[in-house]
Amino acid sequence: MEEAFELGNYLPLSFKNETERDYIAFLWDAFETNYTHEKYQFAFLAYHMLTMSFVYFNIWQIKQTTPKDFAMDLIGFGKDIEKSLLEATSPFVFSTGTERSILRFLKLIACDNGKIGTYAKLVDDRNNTAHANGNIFFSTQKALDTKITEILRVVDEIQTHPKPVIEHCYRQFLIENNVPEERAYPDAADQIREILIHESYLSQKDIEICLGFDLASFGDAIPSAQARELHDALVARYRMDDERGEAPAIALDSVT
């Protein structure tokens, strides 16, 4: 079961409200409780919901960073669904669409149709286990562990695609927040936590992309020393944890 918690590194370190935080915590508890009590089919259902939450958070970042592209990709959805997705104020609003249709947004981060079709098989697996069809598809720990390994492979593969989105998000953050006297939190670490990580639902894996950001790409766009202050604060807090192998796999106590 230890491998399963690696998924936490792909989920946000901070949530907008207690409802979102408590929902993710509930799913982790449901997974762990059912796994421990050998109810592997139900453990899989909880794990699938965590995985789809990861997808929703990625799509939310796309929506926030490239809203025009997101709006264009809504063509083909029903009018009501299109409206709700366009006006969404939470990543979980994406659950109003079918999981298969929501996966198509991954094309906006260069996932091809073949890959998305492969990812959709996880939805089929969920559908098979969630109906009263008389079958127990995950009756053993080995069967579920094998599926978890497959899910984590898919999640890690998806995570290789949003780098341009995360870099754009981080670049804008550095541009808009590099003057201490003009930002919400004078302390650089506080500004990173509350504005960058919290507002953008960044995960530990997303932060690793930010850690590798090339500050030289700014040229003379912003004072390098001020950008460096923010970046150094990010490195001090999050790279230290990563190097010690202590990156927060499940961070459920951070909410504003």
Buried (B, 14 or more C-beta within 10 A) or exposed (E): EEEBBEBBBBBBBBBBEEEBBEBBBEBBEBBBEBBEEEBBBBBBBBBBBBBBBBBBBBBBBBBBBBEEBBEEBBEEBEEEBBEBBBEBEBBBBBBEBEBBBBBBBBBBBEBEEEBBEEBBEBBEBBEEBEEEEEEEBBEEEEBBBEBBEEBBEBBBEBBEBBBEBBBBBBBEBBEEBBEBEEBEBEEBBEBBBBBBBBBBBBBBBBBBBBBEBEBEEBEEEBEBEBBBBBBEBBBEBBBEEBEEEEBBBBBBEBBE
